[in-house]
């Protein structure tokens, strides 16, 4: 016979197995932890929820499944280390935390922990539920409540919520702003506290004594905290508020409408006065002005048209065109009227014949429709100005114009003959100019060849290749070298100018580091300005300043201007300044040199022209440098000018457009495209 204790043990094991099977198929995750906080049991729902198998998660701490920023809340309940006495009561709690799945994704969970004793040891049983859907629903509810609160407080109308006795339960922000009370003050007030007492006494029927509800949309007056009376339109309805019967009333401020109504009444009074004034004005305008209905009858006329027909104004009212004008003329007028009535559009400046007792005259007529509230034409306003004298003038003008055209044709023929002769002269001038340019280019090119030989052999003699020279020989050879180089520079400049004039020179736009280029030019000129003890001052140059220009030709511009400034400055300084404006790059070269007399301004950019002075004559030069510089600047679509004062110095300023690069690139693209056609 089996003992009772063994039967109990079997039964208990059976129950435990059933409970274990039950937990495996439970919808919520169920876990068990020992007194050290380590997981000792993990059901299937926990595996689905977190992604870990029971084998992977056993002996892990619960905190490894919780987001660190939320873990401290769970830690406070003490499940990481249980004591044997009093711990069970302390841990029976439910918390909302953030769980971490195996793939590191975080999600909201509800964790319920309770403590149990198993074999004398405290263990924790945890039930975990995914509350993601619940959280989304709660957030939607919060968002919806927030939208309703925002709408409630930001609607333009004041909203009052009252109990059935007329006491305020709630009001929106518009009500507080309009009447000047804070919400807490409203909650201690009655509806009668904001109504104008005299209106309640005069109109007791507006308010239901039992429900304090406005029976219909009515106008009344509310009194603000500062005593200001505000006309309002109010409507109320019984409803439920927080599950209790209440009155919800909507109040609209109609101050502007009341002002408008008052102004309208005043306008109506003024209209009668203005109507008489308008009639007086119309009667004194020298034109036919009248209103007609859509049945061709006069409604209103001015004195001018009445006098034109030898009638009184009241005799014309109600009559049609066919009763006043000949049938054909009346029909023509009426056809125009029908077009305006049908289309609803004005007909302006119509020239019409007008049969009068004094004969045929001409009118310039405009017909304008008046549209009623339904969008239909209700009236036509007609204005007609007598243009008979103008028509006569136009006839005379036409005759004069015809005679003038004949005279112009004759004179034009003479002019064309003269232009043909002038064209022949211009062709001869152009051929001569082209011959001059080509001749200069050819001669310059031919002269450079022997000059290069002279300069080359002179340099060899100066270097002593063919033996040492005595002082007199050395002096002569140096004179030959300077004169040859001077002549070569002049020929080179002539050649460059000739090429530019004959359109043989194009510019190659590229990105230029301005600082490096300026430093290079100044370095080349250093012996010249050091010899005179001059200072070179640079202004406005930013680090790594970039511009777009033809590198070689731009360098030639800077070199010519700086070398000129140094040559004609005995003491002081030479300044180079850069300015970056919206559409242009601006460059200024300024010196403290001898300056230029105003009488010589017109020759500065001309070829072979130099200022007449002893100082200028003592300095080598051909008078081509500035002429060439101006042409190179113009090639860049820029401009150059100068200011100067004799004895004080000179400043040359030239500009280059920033959009030059895009223009040049476009020209290249077009030329490339055309070359392929």
Secondary structure in CASP SS format (residue, H / E / C, confidence):
PFRMAT SS
TARGET T0000
AUTHOR 0000-0000-0000
METHOD secondary structure of the structure
MODEL  1
X C 1.00
X C 1.00
X C 1.00
X H 1.00
X H 1.00
X H 1.00
X H 1.00
X H 1.00
X H 1.00
X H 1.00
X H 1.00
X H 1.00
X H 1.00
X H 1.00
X H 1.00
X H 1.00
X H 1.00
X H 1.00
X H 1.00
X H 1.00
X H 1.00
X H 1.00
X H 1.00
X H 1.00
X C 1.00
X C 1.00
X C 1.00
X C 1.00
X E 1.00
X E 1.00
X E 1.00
X E 1.00
X E 1.00
X C 1.00
X C 1.00
X C 1.00
X C 1.00
X E 1.00
X E 1.00
X E 1.00
X E 1.00
X E 1.00
X C 1.00
X H 1.00
X H 1.00
X H 1.00
X H 1.00
X H 1.00
X H 1.00
X H 1.00
X C 1.00
X C 1.00
X C 1.00
X H 1.00
X H 1.00
X H 1.00
X H 1.00
X C 1.00
X C 1.00
X C 1.00
X E 1.00
X H 1.00
X H 1.00
X H 1.00
X H 1.00
X E 1.00
X C 1.00
X H 1.00
X H 1.00
X H 1.00
X H 1.00
X H 1.00
X H 1.00
X H 1.00
X H 1.00
X C 1.00
X C 1.00
X C 1.00
X C 1.00
X C 1.00
X C 1.00
X C 1.00
X C 1.00
X C 1.00
X C 1.00
X C 1.00
X H 1.00
X H 1.00
X H 1.00
X H 1.00
X H 1.00
X C 1.00
X E 1.00
X E 1.00
X E 1.00
X E 1.00
X E 1.00
X E 1.00
X E 1.00
X E 1.00
X C 1.00
X C 1.00
X C 1.00
X C 1.00
X C 1.00
X E 1.00
X E 1.00
X E 1.00
X E 1.00
X E 1.00
X E 1.00
X E 1.00
X E 1.00
X E 1.00
X E 1.00
X E 1.00
X E 1.00
X E 1.00
X C 1.00
X C 1.00
X E 1.00
X E 1.00
X E 1.00
X E 1.00
X E 1.00
X E 1.00
X E 1.00
X E 1.00
X E 1.00
X E 1.00
X C 1.00
X H 1.00
X H 1.00
X H 1.00
X H 1.00
X H 1.00
X H 1.00
X H 1.00
X H 1.00
X H 1.00
X H 1.00
X H 1.00
X H 1.00
X H 1.00
X H 1.00
X H 1.00
X H 1.00
X H 1.00
X H 1.00
X H 1.00
X H 1.00
X H 1.00
X H 1.00
X H 1.00
X C 1.00
X C 1.00
X C 1.00
X E 1.00
X E 1.00
X E 1.00
X E 1.00
X E 1.00
X C 1.00
X C 1.00
X C 1.00
X C 1.00
X E 1.00
X E 1.00
X E 1.00
X E 1.00
X E 1.00
X C 1.00
X H 1.00
X H 1.00
X H 1.00
X H 1.00
X H 1.00
X H 1.00
X H 1.00
X C 1.00
X C 1.00
X C 1.00
X H 1.00
X H 1.00
X H 1.00
X H 1.00
X C 1.00
X C 1.00
X C 1.00
X E 1.00
X H 1.00
X H 1.00
X H 1.00
X C 1.00
X E 1.00
X C 1.00
X H 1.00
X H 1.00
X H 1.00
X H 1.00
X H 1.00
X H 1.00
X C 1.00
X H 1.00
X H 1.00
X H 1.00
X E 1.00
X C 1.00
X C 1.00
X C 1.00
X C 1.00
X C 1.00
X C 1.00
X E 1.00
X C 1.00
X C 1.00
X C 1.00
X E 1.00
X E 1.00
X E 1.00
X E 1.00
X E 1.00
X E 1.00
X C 1.00
X C 1.00
X C 1.00
X C 1.00
X C 1.00
X E 1.00
X E 1.00
X E 1.00
X E 1.00
X E 1.00
X E 1.00
X E 1.00
X E 1.00
X E 1.00
X E 1.00
X E 1.00
X E 1.00
X E 1.00
X C 1.00
X C 1.00
X E 1.00
X E 1.00
X E 1.00
X E 1.00
X E 1.00
X E 1.00
X E 1.00
X E 1.00
X E 1.00
X E 1.00
X C 1.00
X H 1.00
X H 1.00
X H 1.00
X H 1.00
X H 1.00
X H 1.00
X H 1.00
X H 1.00
X H 1.00
X H 1.00
X H 1.00
X H 1.00
X H 1.00
X H 1.00
X H 1.00
X H 1.00
X H 1.00
X H 1.00
X H 1.00
X H 1.00
X H 1.00
X H 1.00
X H 1.00
X H 1.00
X H 1.00
X H 1.00
X H 1.00
X H 1.00
X H 1.00
X C 1.00
X C 1.00
X C 1.00
X C 1.00
X E 1.00
X E 1.00
X E 1.00
X E 1.00
X E 1.00
X C 1.00
X C 1.00
X C 1.00
X C 1.00
X E 1.00
X E 1.00
X E 1.00
X E 1.00
X E 1.00
X C 1.00
X H 1.00
X H 1.00
X H 1.00
X H 1.00
X H 1.00
X H 1.00
X C 1.00
X C 1.00
X C 1.00
X C 1.00
X H 1.00
X H 1.00
X H 1.00
X H 1.00
X C 1.00
X C 1.00
X C 1.00
X E 1.00
X H 1.00
X H 1.00
X H 1.00
X C 1.00
X C 1.00
X C 1.00
X H 1.00
X H 1.00
X H 1.00
X H 1.00
X H 1.00
X H 1.00
X H 1.00
X H 1.00
X H 1.00
X H 1.00
X H 1.00
X H 1.00
X H 1.00
X H 1.00
X H 1.00
X H 1.00
X H 1.00
X C 1.00
X C 1.00
X C 1.00
X E 1.00
X E 1.00
X E 1.00
X E 1.00
X E 1.00
X E 1.00
X E 1.00
X E 1.00
X E 1.00
X E 1.00
X C 1.00
X C 1.00
X E 1.00
X E 1.00
X E 1.00
X E 1.00
X E 1.00
X E 1.00
X E 1.00
X E 1.00
X E 1.00
X E 1.00
X E 1.00
X E 1.00
X E 1.00
X C 1.00
X C 1.00
X C 1.00
X C 1.00
X C 1.00
X E 1.00
X E 1.00
X E 1.00
X E 1.00
X E 1.00
X E 1.00
X E 1.00
X E 1.00
X E 1.00
X E 1.00
X C 1.00
X H 1.00
X H 1.00
X H 1.00
X H 1.00
X H 1.00
X H 1.00
X H 1.00
X H 1.00
X H 1.00
X H 1.00
X H 1.00
X H 1.00
X H 1.00
X H 1.00
X H 1.00
X H 1.00
X H 1.00
X H 1.00
X H 1.00
X H 1.00
X H 1.00
X H 1.00
X H 1.00
X H 1.00
X H 1.00
X H 1.00
X H 1.00
X H 1.00
X H 1.00
X H 1.00
X H 1.00
X H 1.00
X H 1.00
X H 1.00
X H 1.00
X H 1.00
X H 1.00
X H 1.00
X H 1.00
X H 1.00
X H 1.00
X H 1.00
X H 1.00
X H 1.00
X H 1.00
X H 1.00
X H 1.00
X H 1.00
X H 1.00
X H 1.00
X H 1.00
X H 1.00
X H 1.00
X H 1.00
X H 1.00
X H 1.00
X H 1.00
X H 1.00
X H 1.00
X H 1.00
X H 1.00
X H 1.00
X H 1.00
X H 1.00
X H 1.00
X H 1.00
X H 1.00
X H 1.00
X H 1.00
X H 1.00
X H 1.00
X H 1.00
X H 1.00
X H 1.00
X H 1.00
X C 1.00
X C 1.00
X C 1.00
X C 1.00
X C 1.00
X C 1.00
X C 1.00
X C 1.00
X H 1.00
X H 1.00
X H 1.00
X H 1.00
X H 1.00
X H 1.00
X H 1.00
X H 1.00
X H 1.00
X H 1.00
X H 1.00
X H 1.00
X H 1.00
X H 1.00
X H 1.00
X H 1.00
X H 1.00
X H 1.00
X H 1.00
X H 1.00
X H 1.00
X H 1.00
X H 1.00
X H 1.00
X H 1.00
X H 1.00
X H 1.00
X H 1.00
X H 1.00
X H 1.00
X H 1.00
X C 1.00
X C 1.00
X C 1.00
X C 1.00
X C 1.00
X C 1.00
X C 1.00
X E 1.00
X E 1.00
X E 1.00
X E 1.00
X E 1.00
X H 1.00
X H 1.00
X H 1.00
X H 1.00
X H 1.00
X H 1.00
X H 1.00
X H 1.00
X H 1.00
X H 1.00
X H 1.00
X H 1.00
X H 1.00
X H 1.00
X H 1.00
X H 1.00
X H 1.00
X H 1.00
X H 1.00
X C 1.00
X C 1.00
X E 1.00
X E 1.00
X E 1.00
X E 1.00
X E 1.00
X C 1.00
X C 1.00
X C 1.00
X C 1.00
X C 1.00
X C 1.00
X E 1.00
X E 1.00
X E 1.00
X E 1.00
X E 1.00
X H 1.00
X H 1.00
X H 1.00
X H 1.00
X H 1.00
X H 1.00
X H 1.00
X H 1.00
X H 1.00
X H 1.00
X H 1.00
X H 1.00
X H 1.00
X H 1.00
X H 1.00
X H 1.00
X H 1.00
X C 1.00
X C 1.00
X C 1.00
X C 1.00
X C 1.00
X E 1.00
X E 1.00
X E 1.00
X E 1.00
X E 1.00
X E 1.00
X E 1.00
X E 1.00
X C 1.00
X C 1.00
X C 1.00
X E 1.00
X E 1.00
X E 1.00
X E 1.00
X E 1.00
X E 1.00
X E 1.00
X E 1.00
X C 1.00
X C 1.00
X C 1.00
X C 1.00
X C 1.00
X C 1.00
X H 1.00
X H 1.00
X H 1.00
X H 1.00
X H 1.00
X H 1.00
X C 1.00
X C 1.00
X C 1.00
X C 1.00
X C 1.00
X C 1.00
X C 1.00
X C 1.00
X C 1.00
X C 1.00
X H 1.00
X H 1.00
X H 1.00
X H 1.00
X C 1.00
X C 1.00
X C 1.00
X C 1.00
X C 1.00
X C 1.00
X C 1.00
X H 1.00
X H 1.00
X H 1.00
X H 1.00
X H 1.00
X H 1.00
X H 1.00
X H 1.00
X H 1.00
X H 1.00
X H 1.00
X C 1.00
X C 1.00
X C 1.00
X E 1.00
X E 1.00
X E 1.00
X E 1.00
X E 1.00
X E 1.00
X E 1.00
X C 1.00
X C 1.00
X C 1.00
X E 1.00
X E 1.00
X E 1.00
X E 1.00
X E 1.00
X E 1.00
X E 1.00
X E 1.00
X E 1.00
X C 1.00
X C 1.00
X H 1.00
X H 1.00
X H 1.00
X H 1.00
X H 1.00
X H 1.00
X H 1.00
X H 1.00
X H 1.00
X H 1.00
X H 1.00
X H 1.00
X H 1.00
X H 1.00
X H 1.00
X H 1.00
X H 1.00
X C 1.00
END
